[in-house]
Amino acid sequence: TVQPAAPEPAEEPIATISDTDLGRVCRGAVAALNGRDPAIIKVEQIENGVAYVGYERPDDGKVWKNRCRVDGDRVIWASVDLDGPGSGPGRWRTHADDEIVTYALDGPTVKVRIGYGDGSGSEEAYSIK
C-alpha cells in the first residue's frame, strides 16, 4: 500500500520559537540524526524561520550542511550541498516514508525523538545553550 505524501510545508515558514531556540533545536536534531556531538554543529545563519547549520566530521574533515525549520513540535530538515559545494539544497524531509523528528525544550535541554515508519525510533537529550 502506498501512503500519501505528507503535505508540503509552507514555502515561507513561520518560526514558532525564537531564532536562538531554533538554532538549538536544529543543532540537536542534526546531532541525533547523524550520531554527532552537538558541540561540533554550528549555526551558520537563520533566515525566515529556517536555520542553516553545519559541521566538520572529525574522522575525515568532510563538511556537512543542513537546514531545518519547525512546524509545531516537528523538525523538518534537508541536506545542503550533499553532492558537493554549490550543489544546493536537498528536499525537505516531509514524505510519508521519511522519519519524523520531534523536539521538546526544557531549559538548556533539547530533547529529540526520531520515529521511523517501521515503529522503531530513538530519543536523545542534549544540553545546548
Secondary structure, DSSP 4 states (H G I P E B T S, - for coil): -PPPPPPPPPSS---SS-HHHHHHHHHHHHHHHHT--GGG-EEEEEETTEEEEEEE-TTT--EEEEEEEEETTEEEEEEESTTSTT--B---S-STTS-EEEEEEETTEEEEEEE-TTS-EEEEEEE--
